[in-house]
C-alpha cells in the first residue's frame, strides 16, 4: 500500500493517474479472459482501489476468475 502525505496533492494526483492507467490495462487483460486480471478487478472493487467500492462487482469478477481456474479467487469465493 502506498502512503502519501495529505499535504502533497501532486503526489496524490500522480498516484491517481497510475491507478487509472492500471485499471485500463487490467480491463484489456480481462477482455482476453485473463484470470489474474479478473481476480485483480474483483480485489479492486472489493477494496475500492482505483474504482468505486462495489461488492456486487467484486463478486462478479471473482467468480469470472474462478471459472477461469484462478486458485486464489477460488479460496476467496469459498470463504464467502
mmCIF file of the N, C-alpha and C atoms, coordinates in Angstrom:
data_MODEL
# 
_entry.id   MODEL 
# 
loop_
_atom_site.group_PDB 
_atom_site.id 
_atom_site.type_symbol 
_atom_site.label_atom_id 
_atom_site.label_alt_id 
_atom_site.label_comp_id 
_atom_site.label_asym_id 
_atom_site.label_entity_id 
_atom_site.label_seq_id 
_atom_site.pdbx_PDB_ins_code 
_atom_site.Cartn_x 
_atom_site.Cartn_y 
_atom_site.Cartn_z 
_atom_site.occupancy 
_atom_site.B_iso_or_equiv 
_atom_site.pdbx_formal_charge 
_atom_site.auth_seq_id 
_atom_site.auth_comp_id 
_atom_site.auth_asym_id 
_atom_site.auth_atom_id 
_atom_site.pdbx_PDB_model_num 
ATOM 1   N N  . UNK A 1 1  ? 0.845   -1.167  0.000   1.00 0.00 ? 1  UNK A N  1 
ATOM 2   C CA . UNK A 1 1  ? 0.000   0.000   0.000   1.00 0.00 ? 1  UNK A CA 1 
ATOM 3   C C  . UNK A 1 1  ? 0.896   1.237   0.000   1.00 0.00 ? 1  UNK A C  1 
ATOM 4   N N  . UNK A 1 2  ? 0.535   2.234   -0.780  1.00 0.00 ? 2  UNK A N  1 
ATOM 5   C CA . UNK A 1 2  ? 1.285   3.472   -0.854  1.00 0.00 ? 2  UNK A CA 1 
ATOM 6   C C  . UNK A 1 2  ? 0.681   4.477   0.113   1.00 0.00 ? 2  UNK A C  1 
ATOM 7   N N  . UNK A 1 3  ? 1.522   5.042   0.964   1.00 0.00 ? 3  UNK A N  1 
ATOM 8   C CA . UNK A 1 3  ? 1.058   6.069   1.885   1.00 0.00 ? 3  UNK A CA 1 
ATOM 9   C C  . UNK A 1 3  ? 1.568   7.411   1.392   1.00 0.00 ? 3  UNK A C  1 
ATOM 10  N N  . UNK A 1 4  ? 0.684   8.395   1.360   1.00 0.00 ? 4  UNK A N  1 
ATOM 11  C CA . UNK A 1 4  ? 1.086   9.728   0.926   1.00 0.00 ? 4  UNK A CA 1 
ATOM 12  C C  . UNK A 1 4  ? 0.688   10.734  1.985   1.00 0.00 ? 4  UNK A C  1 
ATOM 13  N N  . UNK A 1 5  ? 1.388   11.825  1.959   1.00 0.00 ? 5  UNK A N  1 
ATOM 14  C CA . UNK A 1 5  ? 1.054   12.911  2.868   1.00 0.00 ? 5  UNK A CA 1 
ATOM 15  C C  . UNK A 1 5  ? -0.142  13.665  2.303   1.00 0.00 ? 5  UNK A C  1 
ATOM 16  N N  . UNK A 1 6  ? -1.095  14.002  3.182   1.00 0.00 ? 6  UNK A N  1 
ATOM 17  C CA . UNK A 1 6  ? -2.298  14.698  2.720   1.00 0.00 ? 6  UNK A CA 1 
ATOM 18  C C  . UNK A 1 6  ? -1.986  16.109  2.254   1.00 0.00 ? 6  UNK A C  1 
ATOM 19  N N  . UNK A 1 7  ? -0.792  16.616  2.548   1.00 0.00 ? 7  UNK A N  1 
ATOM 20  C CA . UNK A 1 7  ? -0.453  17.974  2.126   1.00 0.00 ? 7  UNK A CA 1 
ATOM 21  C C  . UNK A 1 7  ? 0.327   17.999  0.815   1.00 0.00 ? 7  UNK A C  1 
ATOM 22  N N  . UNK A 1 8  ? 0.344   16.879  0.075   1.00 0.00 ? 8  UNK A N  1 
ATOM 23  C CA . UNK A 1 8  ? 1.048   16.844  -1.198  1.00 0.00 ? 8  UNK A CA 1 
ATOM 24  C C  . UNK A 1 8  ? 0.097   16.397  -2.308  1.00 0.00 ? 8  UNK A C  1 
ATOM 25  N N  . UNK A 1 9  ? -0.721  17.334  -2.811  1.00 0.00 ? 9  UNK A N  1 
ATOM 26  C CA . UNK A 1 9  ? -1.728  16.964  -3.815  1.00 0.00 ? 9  UNK A CA 1 
ATOM 27  C C  . UNK A 1 9  ? -1.122  16.490  -5.129  1.00 0.00 ? 9  UNK A C  1 
ATOM 28  N N  . UNK A 1 10 ? 0.068   16.940  -5.479  1.00 0.00 ? 10 UNK A N  1 
ATOM 29  C CA . UNK A 1 10 ? 0.685   16.488  -6.735  1.00 0.00 ? 10 UNK A CA 1 
ATOM 30  C C  . UNK A 1 10 ? 0.991   14.991  -6.669  1.00 0.00 ? 10 UNK A C  1 
ATOM 31  N N  . UNK A 1 11 ? 1.489   14.530  -5.535  1.00 0.00 ? 11 UNK A N  1 
ATOM 32  C CA . UNK A 1 11 ? 1.765   13.102  -5.363  1.00 0.00 ? 11 UNK A CA 1 
ATOM 33  C C  . UNK A 1 11 ? 0.461   12.316  -5.434  1.00 0.00 ? 11 UNK A C  1 
ATOM 34  N N  . UNK A 1 12 ? -0.563  12.791  -4.762  1.00 0.00 ? 12 UNK A N  1 
ATOM 35  C CA . UNK A 1 12 ? -1.855  12.097  -4.774  1.00 0.00 ? 12 UNK A CA 1 
ATOM 36  C C  . UNK A 1 12 ? -2.428  12.054  -6.183  1.00 0.00 ? 12 UNK A C  1 
ATOM 37  N N  . UNK A 1 13 ? -2.299  13.129  -6.928  1.00 0.00 ? 13 UNK A N  1 
ATOM 38  C CA . UNK A 1 13 ? -2.775  13.180  -8.309  1.00 0.00 ? 13 UNK A CA 1 
ATOM 39  C C  . UNK A 1 13 ? -2.041  12.152  -9.168  1.00 0.00 ? 13 UNK A C  1 
ATOM 40  N N  . UNK A 1 14 ? -0.713  12.092  -9.021  1.00 0.00 ? 14 UNK A N  1 
ATOM 41  C CA . UNK A 1 14 ? 0.079   11.147  -9.815  1.00 0.00 ? 14 UNK A CA 1 
ATOM 42  C C  . UNK A 1 14 ? -0.272  9.701   -9.486  1.00 0.00 ? 14 UNK A C  1 
ATOM 43  N N  . UNK A 1 15 ? -0.515  9.413   -8.228  1.00 0.00 ? 15 UNK A N  1 
ATOM 44  C CA . UNK A 1 15 ? -0.931  8.067   -7.848  1.00 0.00 ? 15 UNK A CA 1 
ATOM 45  C C  . UNK A 1 15 ? -2.286  7.749   -8.462  1.00 0.00 ? 15 UNK A C  1 
ATOM 46  N N  . UNK A 1 16 ? -3.190  8.713   -8.456  1.00 0.00 ? 16 UNK A N  1 
ATOM 47  C CA . UNK A 1 16 ? -4.493  8.533   -9.098  1.00 0.00 ? 16 UNK A CA 1 
ATOM 48  C C  . UNK A 1 16 ? -4.358  8.206   -10.575 1.00 0.00 ? 16 UNK A C  1 
ATOM 49  N N  . UNK A 1 17 ? -3.448  8.889   -11.253 1.00 0.00 ? 17 UNK A N  1 
ATOM 50  C CA . UNK A 1 17 ? -3.213  8.602   -12.675 1.00 0.00 ? 17 UNK A CA 1 
ATOM 51  C C  . UNK A 1 17 ? -2.699  7.177   -12.879 1.00 0.00 ? 17 UNK A C  1 
ATOM 52  N N  . UNK A 1 18 ? -1.833  6.741   -11.980 1.00 0.00 ? 18 UNK A N  1 
ATOM 53  C CA . UNK A 1 18 ? -1.311  5.375   -12.090 1.00 0.00 ? 18 UNK A CA 1 
ATOM 54  C C  . UNK A 1 18 ? -2.426  4.354   -11.911 1.00 0.00 ? 18 UNK A C  1 
ATOM 55  N N  . UNK A 1 19 ? -3.344  4.609   -10.969 1.00 0.00 ? 19 UNK A N  1 
ATOM 56  C CA . UNK A 1 19 ? -4.468  3.696   -10.776 1.00 0.00 ? 19 UNK A CA 1 
ATOM 57  C C  . UNK A 1 19 ? -5.331  3.637   -12.035 1.00 0.00 ? 19 UNK A C  1 
ATOM 58  N N  . UNK A 1 20 ? -5.584  4.791   -12.653 1.00 0.00 ? 20 UNK A N  1 
ATOM 59  C CA . UNK A 1 20 ? -6.393  4.805   -13.875 1.00 0.00 ? 20 UNK A CA 1 
ATOM 60  C C  . UNK A 1 20 ? -5.709  4.028   -14.987 1.00 0.00 ? 20 UNK A C  1 
ATOM 61  N N  . UNK A 1 21 ? -4.412  4.210   -15.124 1.00 0.00 ? 21 UNK A N  1 
ATOM 62  C CA . UNK A 1 21 ? -3.667  3.505   -16.163 1.00 0.00 ? 21 UNK A CA 1 
ATOM 63  C C  . UNK A 1 21 ? -3.669  2.006   -15.883 1.00 0.00 ? 21 UNK A C  1 
ATOM 64  N N  . UNK A 1 22 ? -3.488  1.632   -14.624 1.00 0.00 ? 22 UNK A N  1 
ATOM 65  C CA . UNK A 1 22 ? -3.502  0.212   -14.261 1.00 0.00 ? 22 UNK A CA 1 
ATOM 66  C C  . UNK A 1 22 ? -4.868  -0.390  -14.562 1.00 0.00 ? 22 UNK A C  1 
ATOM 67  N N  . UNK A 1 23 ? -5.922  0.318   -14.223 1.00 0.00 ? 23 UNK A N  1 
ATOM 68  C CA . UNK A 1 23 ? -7.271  -0.173  -14.478 1.00 0.00 ? 23 UNK A CA 1 
ATOM 69  C C  . UNK A 1 23 ? -7.485  -0.400  -15.970 1.00 0.00 ? 23 UNK A C  1 
ATOM 70  N N  . UNK A 1 24 ? -7.005  0.501   -16.786 1.00 0.00 ? 24 UNK A N  1 
ATOM 71  C CA . UNK A 1 24 ? -7.143  0.368   -18.251 1.00 0.00 ? 24 UNK A CA 1 
ATOM 72  C C  . UNK A 1 24 ? -6.499  -0.932  -18.731 1.00 0.00 ? 24 UNK A C  1 
ATOM 73  N N  . UNK A 1 25 ? -5.275  -1.215  -18.297 1.00 0.00 ? 25 UNK A N  1 
ATOM 74  C CA . UNK A 1 25 ? -4.559  -2.403  -18.745 1.00 0.00 ? 25 UNK A CA 1 
ATOM 75  C C  . UNK A 1 25 ? -5.145  -3.677  -18.157 1.00 0.00 ? 25 UNK A C  1 
ATOM 76  N N  . UNK A 1 26 ? -5.632  -3.612  -16.938 1.00 0.00 ? 26 UNK A N  1 
ATOM 77  C CA . UNK A 1 26 ? -6.267  -4.788  -16.336 1.00 0.00 ? 26 UNK A CA 1 
ATOM 78  C C  . UNK A 1 26 ? -7.538  -5.135  -17.099 1.00 0.00 ? 26 UNK A C  1 
ATOM 79  N N  . UNK A 1 27 ? -8.305  -4.118  -17.508 1.00 0.00 ? 27 UNK A N  1 
ATOM 80  C CA . UNK A 1 27 ? -9.526  -4.375  -18.279 1.00 0.00 ? 27 UNK A CA 1 
ATOM 81  C C  . UNK A 1 27 ? -9.203  -4.965  -19.649 1.00 0.00 ? 27 UNK A C  1 
ATOM 82  N N  . UNK A 1 28 ? -8.104  -4.527  -20.251 1.00 0.00 ? 28 UNK A N  1 
ATOM 83  C CA . UNK A 1 28 ? -7.684  -5.106  -21.540 1.00 0.00 ? 28 UNK A CA 1 
ATOM 84  C C  . UNK A 1 28 ? -7.346  -6.584  -21.349 1.00 0.00 ? 28 UNK A C  1 
ATOM 85  N N  . UNK A 1 29 ? -6.618  -6.896  -20.281 1.00 0.00 ? 29 UNK A N  1 
ATOM 86  C CA . UNK A 1 29 ? -6.279  -8.296  -19.997 1.00 0.00 ? 29 UNK A CA 1 
ATOM 87  C C  . UNK A 1 29 ? -7.541  -9.106  -19.724 1.00 0.00 ? 29 UNK A C  1 
ATOM 88  N N  . UNK A 1 30 ? -8.508  -8.499  -19.051 1.00 0.00 ? 30 UNK A N  1 
ATOM 89  C CA . UNK A 1 30 ? -9.760  -9.196  -18.788 1.00 0.00 ? 30 UNK A CA 1 
ATOM 90  C C  . UNK A 1 30 ? -10.469 -9.546  -20.085 1.00 0.00 ? 30 UNK A C  1 
ATOM 91  N N  . UNK A 1 31 ? -10.445 -8.638  -21.042 1.00 0.00 ? 31 UNK A N  1 
ATOM 92  C CA . UNK A 1 31 ? -11.100 -8.903  -22.321 1.00 0.00 ? 31 UNK A CA 1 
ATOM 93  C C  . UNK A 1 31 ? -10.505 -10.135 -22.993 1.00 0.00 ? 31 UNK A C  1 
ATOM 94  N N  . UNK A 1 32 ? -9.260  -10.455 -22.663 1.00 0.00 ? 32 UNK A N  1 
ATOM 95  C CA . UNK A 1 32 ? -8.606  -11.652 -23.181 1.00 0.00 ? 32 UNK A CA 1 
ATOM 96  C C  . UNK A 1 32 ? -8.805  -12.841 -22.236 1.00 0.00 ? 32 UNK A C  1 
ATOM 97  N N  . UNK A 1 33 ? -9.739  -12.680 -21.298 1.00 0.00 ? 33 UNK A N  1 
ATOM 98  C CA . UNK A 1 33 ? -10.115 -13.693 -20.323 1.00 0.00 ? 33 UNK A CA 1 
ATOM 99  C C  . UNK A 1 33 ? -8.933  -14.140 -19.465 1.00 0.00 ? 33 UNK A C  1 
ATOM 100 N N  . UNK A 1 34 ? -8.147  -13.184 -19.024 1.00 0.00 ? 34 UNK A N  1 
ATOM 101 C CA . UNK A 1 34 ? -7.022  -13.468 -18.151 1.00 0.00 ? 34 UNK A CA 1 
ATOM 102 C C  . UNK A 1 34 ? -7.527  -13.576 -16.718 1.00 0.00 ? 34 UNK A C  1 
ATOM 103 N N  . UNK A 1 35 ? -7.400  -14.734 -16.077 1.00 0.00 ? 35 UNK A N  1 
ATOM 104 C CA . UNK A 1 35 ? -7.942  -14.905 -14.735 1.00 0.00 ? 35 UNK A CA 1 
ATOM 105 C C  . UNK A 1 35 ? -7.263  -14.020 -13.694 1.00 0.00 ? 35 UNK A C  1 
ATOM 106 N N  . UNK A 1 36 ? -5.983  -13.718 -13.873 1.00 0.00 ? 36 UNK A N  1 
ATOM 107 C CA . UNK A 1 36 ? -5.308  -12.824 -12.928 1.00 0.00 ? 36 UNK A CA 1 
ATOM 108 C C  . UNK A 1 36 ? -5.921  -11.427 -12.987 1.00 0.00 ? 36 UNK A C  1 
ATOM 109 N N  . UNK A 1 37 ? -6.245  -10.971 -14.198 1.00 0.00 ? 37 UNK A N  1 
ATOM 110 C CA . UNK A 1 37 ? -6.873  -9.654  -14.359 1.00 0.00 ? 37 UNK A CA 1 
ATOM 111 C C  . UNK A 1 37 ? -8.266  -9.653  -13.741 1.00 0.00 ? 37 UNK A C  1 
ATOM 112 N N  . UNK A 1 38 ? -8.994  -10.734 -13.936 1.00 0.00 ? 38 UNK A N  1 
ATOM 113 C CA . UNK A 1 38 ? -10.333 -10.823 -13.370 1.00 0.00 ? 38 UNK A CA 1 
ATOM 114 C C  . UNK A 1 38 ? -10.273 -10.820 -11.846 1.00 0.00 ? 38 UNK A C  1 
ATOM 115 N N  . UNK A 1 39 ? -9.323  -11.558 -11.287 1.00 0.00 ? 39 UNK A N  1 
ATOM 116 C CA . UNK A 1 39 ? -9.148  -11.578 -9.839  1.00 0.00 ? 39 UNK A CA 1 
ATOM 117 C C  . UNK A 1 39 ? -8.764  -10.186 -9.340  1.00 0.00 ? 39 UNK A C  1 
ATOM 118 N N  . UNK A 1 40 ? -7.861  -9.509  -10.052 1.00 0.00 ? 40 UNK A N  1 
ATOM 119 C CA . UNK A 1 40 ? -7.435  -8.167  -9.652  1.00 0.00 ? 40 UNK A CA 1 
ATOM 120 C C  . UNK A 1 40 ? -8.615  -7.200  -9.685  1.00 0.00 ? 40 UNK A C  1 
ATOM 121 N N  . UNK A 1 41 ? -9.461  -7.286  -10.708 1.00 0.00 ? 41 UNK A N  1 
ATOM 122 C CA . UNK A 1 41 ? -10.649 -6.436  -10.755 1.00 0.00 ? 41 UNK A CA 1 
ATOM 123 C C  . UNK A 1 41 ? -11.553 -6.704  -9.554  1.00 0.00 ? 41 UNK A C  1 
ATOM 124 N N  . UNK A 1 42 ? -11.718 -7.964  -9.200  1.00 0.00 ? 42 UNK A N  1 
ATOM 125 C CA . UNK A 1 42 ? -12.512 -8.302  -8.026  1.00 0.00 ? 42 UNK A CA 1 
ATOM 126 C C  . UNK A 1 42 ? -11.937 -7.671  -6.771  1.00 0.00 ? 42 UNK A C  1 
ATOM 127 N N  . UNK A 1 43 ? -10.618 -7.723  -6.626  1.00 0.00 ? 43 UNK A N  1 
ATOM 128 C CA . UNK A 1 43 ? -9.964  -7.137  -5.465  1.00 0.00 ? 43 UNK A CA 1 
ATOM 129 C C  . UNK A 1 43 ? -10.099 -5.615  -5.456  1.00 0.00 ? 43 UNK A C  1 
ATOM 130 N N  . UNK A 1 44 ? -9.962  -5.007  -6.631  1.00 0.00 ? 44 UNK A N  1 
ATOM 131 C CA . UNK A 1 44 ? -10.069 -3.542  -6.727  1.00 0.00 ? 44 UNK A CA 1 
ATOM 132 C C  . UNK A 1 44 ? -11.468 -3.083  -6.328  1.00 0.00 ? 44 UNK A C  1 
ATOM 133 N N  . UNK A 1 45 ? -12.491 -3.771  -6.838  1.00 0.00 ? 45 UNK A N  1 
ATOM 134 C CA . UNK A 1 45 ? -13.869 -3.403  -6.479  1.00 0.00 ? 45 UNK A CA 1 
ATOM 135 C C  . UNK A 1 45 ? -14.158 -3.681  -5.010  1.00 0.00 ? 45 UNK A C  1 
ATOM 136 N N  . UNK A 1 46 ? -13.621 -4.760  -4.491  1.00 0.00 ? 46 UNK A N  1 
ATOM 137 C CA . UNK A 1 46 ? -13.847 -5.105  -3.093  1.00 0.00 ? 46 UNK A CA 1 
ATOM 138 C C  . UNK A 1 46 ? -13.266 -4.054  -2.150  1.00 0.00 ? 46 UNK A C  1 
ATOM 139 N N  . UNK A 1 47 ? -12.089 -3.553  -2.505  1.00 0.00 ? 47 UNK A N  1 
ATOM 140 C CA . UNK A 1 47 ? -11.390 -2.610  -1.627  1.00 0.00 ? 47 UNK A CA 1 
ATOM 141 C C  . UNK A 1 47 ? -11.587 -1.151  -2.021  1.00 0.00 ? 47 UNK A C  1 
ATOM 142 N N  . UNK A 1 48 ? -12.213 -0.913  -3.192  1.00 0.00 ? 48 UNK A N  1 
ATOM 143 C CA . UNK A 1 48 ? -12.379 0.461   -3.653  1.00 0.00 ? 48 UNK A CA 1 
ATOM 144 C C  . UNK A 1 48 ? -11.063 1.084   -4.078  1.00 0.00 ? 48 UNK A C  1 
ATOM 145 N N  . UNK A 1 49 ? -10.174 0.293   -4.656  1.00 0.00 ? 49 UNK A N  1 
ATOM 146 C CA . UNK A 1 49 ? -8.868  0.783   -5.112  1.00 0.00 ? 49 UNK A CA 1 
ATOM 147 C C  . UNK A 1 49 ? -8.927  1.087   -6.601  1.00 0.00 ? 49 UNK A C  1 
ATOM 148 N N  . UNK A 1 50 ? -8.913  2.362   -6.943  1.00 0.00 ? 50 UNK A N  1 
ATOM 149 C CA . UNK A 1 50 ? -8.944  2.774   -8.339  1.00 0.00 ? 50 UNK A CA 1 
ATOM 150 C C  . UNK A 1 50 ? -10.342 2.803   -8.937  1.00 0.00 ? 50 UNK A C  1 
ATOM 151 N N  . UNK A 1 51 ? -11.306 2.272   -8.208  1.00 0.00 ? 51 UNK A N  1 
ATOM 152 C CA . UNK A 1 51 ? -12.708 2.244   -8.633  1.00 0.00 ? 51 UNK A CA 1 
ATOM 153 C C  . UNK A 1 51 ? -13.567 2.488   -7.400  1.00 0.00 ? 51 UNK A C  1 
ATOM 154 N N  . UNK A 1 52 ? -14.830 2.801   -7.633  1.00 0.00 ? 52 UNK A N  1 
ATOM 155 C CA . UNK A 1 52 ? -15.749 2.939   -6.504  1.00 0.00 ? 52 UNK A CA 1 
ATOM 156 C C  . UNK A 1 52 ? -15.988 1.555   -5.904  1.00 0.00 ? 52 UNK A C  1 
ATOM 157 N N  . UNK A 1 53 ? -15.933 1.460   -4.589  1.00 0.00 ? 53 UNK A N  1 
ATOM 158 C CA . UNK A 1 53 ? -16.151 0.180   -3.925  1.00 0.00 ? 53 UNK A CA 1 
ATOM 159 C C  . UNK A 1 53 ? -17.531 -0.356  -4.277  1.00 0.00 ? 53 UNK A C  1 
ATOM 160 N N  . UNK A 1 54 ? -17.566 -1.603  -4.731  1.00 0.00 ? 54 UNK A N  1 
ATOM 161 C CA . UNK A 1 54 ? -18.813 -2.211  -5.191  1.00 0.00 ? 54 UNK A CA 1 
ATOM 162 C C  . UNK A 1 54 ? -18.686 -3.720  -4.999  1.00 0.00 ? 54 UNK A C  1 
ATOM 163 N N  . UNK A 1 55 ? -19.341 -4.234  -3.951  1.00 0.00 ? 55 UNK A N  1 
ATOM 164 C CA . UNK A 1 55 ? -19.220 -5.654  -3.632  1.00 0.00 ? 55 UNK A CA 1 
ATOM 165 C C  . UNK A 1 55 ? -19.865 -6.554  -4.681  1.00 0.00 ? 55 UNK A C  1 
ATOM 166 N N  . UNK A 1 56 ? -20.906 -6.083  -5.329  1.00 0.00 ? 56 UNK A N  1 
ATOM 167 C CA . UNK A 1 56 ? -21.543 -6.883  -6.381  1.00 0.00 ? 56 UNK A CA 1 
ATOM 168 C C  . UNK A 1 56 ? -20.556 -7.090  -7.533  1.00 0.00 ? 56 UNK A C  1 
ATOM 169 N N  . UNK A 1 57 ? -19.883 -6.019  -7.940  1.00 0.00 ? 57 UNK A N  1 
ATOM 170 C CA . UNK A 1 57 ? -18.869 -6.130  -8.998  1.00 0.00 ? 57 UNK A CA 1 
ATOM 171 C C  . UNK A 1 57 ? -17.700 -6.990  -8.530  1.00 0.00 ? 57 UNK A C  1 
ATOM 172 N N  . UNK A 1 58 ? -17.320 -6.844  -7.272  1.00 0.00 ? 58 UNK A N  1 
ATOM 173 C CA . UNK A 1 58 ? -16.211 -7.635  -6.727  1.00 0.00 ? 58 UNK A CA 1 
ATOM 174 C C  . UNK A 1 58 ? -16.508 -9.128  -6.837  1.00 0.00 ? 58 UNK A C  1 
ATOM 175 N N  . UNK A 1 59 ? -17.714 -9.508  -6.454  1.00 0.00 ? 59 UNK A N  1 
ATOM 176 C CA . UNK A 1 59 ? -18.104 -10.921 -6.522  1.00 0.00 ? 59 UNK A CA 1 
ATOM 177 C C  . UNK A 1 59 ? -18.172 -11.386 -7.971  1.00 0.00 ? 59 UNK A C  1 
ATOM 178 N N  . UNK A 1 60 ? -18.708 -10.542 -8.835  1.00 0.00 ? 60 UNK A N  1 
ATOM 179 C CA . UNK A 1 60 ? -18.821 -10.897 -10.260 1.00 0.00 ? 60 UNK A CA 1 
ATOM 180 C C  . UNK A 1 60 ? -17.446 -11.214 -10.842 1.00 0.00 ? 60 UNK A C  1 
ATOM 181 N N  . UNK A 1 61 ? -16.475 -10.333 -10.601 1.00 0.00 ? 61 UNK A N  1 
ATOM 182 C CA . UNK A 1 61 ? -15.147 -10.536 -11.178 1.00 0.00 ? 61 UNK A CA 1 
ATOM 183 C C  . UNK A 1 61 ? -14.415 -11.694 -10.530 1.00 0.00 ? 61 UNK A C  1 
ATOM 184 N N  . UNK A 1 62 ? -14.621 -11.887 -9.242  1.00 0.00 ? 62 UNK A N  1 
ATOM 185 C CA . UNK A 1 62 ? -14.006 -13.033 -8.572  1.00 0.00 ? 62 UNK A CA 1 
ATOM 186 C C  . UNK A 1 62 ? -14.550 -14.339 -9.136  1.00 0.00 ? 62 UNK A C  1 
ATOM 187 N N  . UNK A 1 63 ? -15.849 -14.381 -9.398  1.00 0.00 ? 63 UNK A N  1 
ATOM 188 C CA . UNK A 1 63 ? -16.451 -15.589 -9.980  1.00 0.00 ? 63 UNK A CA 1 
ATOM 189 C C  . UNK A 1 63 ? -15.928 -15.855 -11.390 1.00 0.00 ? 63 UNK A C  1 
ATOM 190 N N  . UNK A 1 64 ? -15.730 -14.783 -12.174 1.00 0.00 ? 64 UNK A N  1 
ATOM 191 C CA . UNK A 1 64 ? -15.136 -14.959 -13.508 1.00 0.00 ? 64 UNK A CA 1 
ATOM 192 C C  . UNK A 1 64 ? -13.759 -15.607 -13.382 1.00 0.00 ? 64 UNK A C  1 
ATOM 193 N N  . UNK A 1 65 ? -12.983 -15.141 -12.407 1.00 0.00 ? 65 UNK A N  1 
ATOM 194 C CA . UNK A 1 65 ? -11.637 -15.678 -12.207 1.00 0.00 ? 65 UNK A CA 1 
ATOM 195 C C  . UNK A 1 65 ? -11.691 -17.150 -11.800 1.00 0.00 ? 65 UNK A C  1 
ATOM 196 N N  . UNK A 1 66 ? -12.657 -17.501 -10.948 1.00 0.00 ? 66 UNK A N  1 
ATOM 197 C CA . UNK A 1 66 ? -12.807 -18.898 -10.519 1.00 0.00 ? 66 UNK A CA 1 
ATOM 198 C C  . UNK A 1 66 ? -13.096 -19.789 -11.720 1.00 0.00 ? 66 UNK A C  1 
ATOM 199 N N  . UNK A 1 67 ? -14.010 -19.343 -12.572 1.00 0.00 ? 67 UNK A N  1 
ATOM 200 C CA . UNK A 1 67 ? -14.373 -20.117 -13.760 1.00 0.00 ? 67 UNK A CA 1 
ATOM 201 C C  . UNK A 1 67 ? -13.143 -20.335 -14.650 1.00 0.00 ? 67 UNK A C  1 
ATOM 202 N N  . UNK A 1 68 ? -12.250 -19.350 -14.676 1.00 0.00 ? 68 UNK A N  1 
ATOM 203 C CA . UNK A 1 68 ? -11.028 -19.457 -15.489 1.00 0.00 ? 68 UNK A CA 1 
ATOM 204 C C  . UNK A 1 68 ? -9.939  -20.266 -14.783 1.00 0.00 ? 68 UNK A C  1 
ATOM 205 N N  . UNK A 1 69 ? -10.225 -20.724 -13.551 1.00 0.00 ? 69 UNK A N  1 
ATOM 206 C CA . UNK A 1 69 ? -9.276  -21.579 -12.847 1.00 0.00 ? 69 UNK A CA 1 
ATOM 207 C C  . UNK A 1 69 ? -8.310  -20.866 -11.923 1.00 0.00 ? 69 UNK A C  1 
ATOM 208 N N  . UNK A 1 70 ? -8.611  -19.622 -11.565 1.00 0.00 ? 70 UNK A N  1 
ATOM 209 C CA . UNK A 1 70 ? -7.723  -18.874 -10.665 1.00 0.00 ? 70 UNK A CA 1 
ATOM 210 C C  . UNK A 1 70 ? -7.843  -19.444 -9.253  1.00 0.00 ? 70 UNK A C  1 
ATOM 211 N N  . UNK A 1 71 ? -6.765  -20.017 -8.742  1.00 0.00 ? 71 UNK A N  1 
ATOM 212 C CA . UNK A 1 71 ? -6.773  -20.711 -7.454  1.00 0.00 ? 71 UNK A CA 1 
ATOM 213 C C  . UNK A 1 71 ? -7.125  -19.787 -6.291  1.00 0.00 ? 71 UNK A C  1 
ATOM 214 N N  . UNK A 1 72 ? -6.469  -18.641 -6.204  1.00 0.00 ? 72 UNK A N  1 
ATOM 215 C CA . UNK A 1 72 ? -6.705  -17.726 -5.078  1.00 0.00 ? 72 UNK A CA 1 
ATOM 216 C C  . UNK A 1 72 ? -8.136  -17.200 -5.079  1.00 0.00 ? 72 UNK A C  1 
ATOM 217 N N  . UNK A 1 73 ? -8.691  -16.924 -6.248  1.00 0.00 ? 73 UNK A N  1 
ATOM 218 C CA . UNK A 1 73 ? -10.075 -16.465 -6.331  1.00 0.00 ? 73 UNK A CA 1 
ATOM 219 C C  . UNK A 1 73 ? -11.013 -17.551 -5.828  1.00 0.00 ? 73 UNK A C  1 
ATOM 220 N N  . UNK A 1 74 ? -10.683 -18.799 -6.063  1.00 0.00 ? 74 UNK A N  1 
ATOM 221 C CA . UNK A 1 74 ? -11.493 -19.902 -5.565  1.00 0.00 ? 74 UNK A CA 1 
ATOM 222 C C  . UNK A 1 74 ? -11.509 -19.951 -4.057  1.00 0.00 ? 74 UNK A C  1 
ATOM 223 N N  . UNK A 1 75 ? -10.370 -19.676 -3.452  1.00 0.00 ? 75 UNK A N  1 
ATOM 224 C CA . UNK A 1 75 ? -10.283 -19.659 -1.990  1.00 0.00 ? 75 UNK A CA 1 
ATOM 225 C C  . UNK A 1 75 ? -11.140 -18.521 -1.429  1.00 0.00 ? 75 UNK A C  1 
ATOM 226 N N  . UNK A 1 76 ? -11.038 -17.337 -2.042  1.00 0.00 ? 76 UNK A N  1 
ATOM 227 C CA . UNK A 1 76 ? -11.819 -16.186 -1.601  1.00 0.00 ? 76 UNK A CA 1 
ATOM 228 C C  . UNK A 1 76 ? -13.304 -16.472 -1.752  1.00 0.00 ? 76 UNK A C  1 
ATOM 229 N N  . UNK A 1 77 ? -13.696 -17.066 -2.880  1.00 0.00 ? 77 UNK A N  1 
ATOM 230 C CA . UNK A 1 77 ? -15.107 -17.365 -3.125  1.00 0.00 ? 77 UNK A CA 1 
ATOM 231 C C  . UNK A 1 77 ? -15.645 -18.386 -2.129  1.00 0.00 ? 77 UNK A C  1 
ATOM 232 N N  . UNK A 1 78 ? -14.828 -19.367 -1.776  1.00 0.00 ? 78 UNK A N  1 
ATOM 233 C CA . UNK A 1 78 ? -15.255 -20.376 -0.806  1.00 0.00 ? 78 UNK A CA 1 
ATOM 234 C C  . UNK A 1 78 ? -15.462 -19.783 0.561   1.00 0.00 ? 78 UNK A C  1 
ATOM 235 N N  . UNK A 1 79 ? -14.735 -18.708 0.872   1.00 0.00 ? 79 UNK A N  1 
ATOM 236 C CA . UNK A 1 79 ? -14.839 -18.074 2.184   1.00 0.00 ? 79 UNK A CA 1 
ATOM 237 C C  . UNK A 1 79 ? -16.113 -17.254 2.330   1.00 0.00 ? 79 UNK A C  1 
ATOM 238 N N  . UNK A 1 80 ? -16.734 -16.853 1.221   1.00 0.00 ? 80 UNK A N  1 
ATOM 239 C CA . UNK A 1 80 ? -17.942 -16.020 1.274   1.00 0.00 ? 80 UNK A CA 1 
ATOM 240 C C  . UNK A 1 80 ? -19.157 -16.819 1.614   1.00 0.00 ? 80 UNK A C  1 
# 
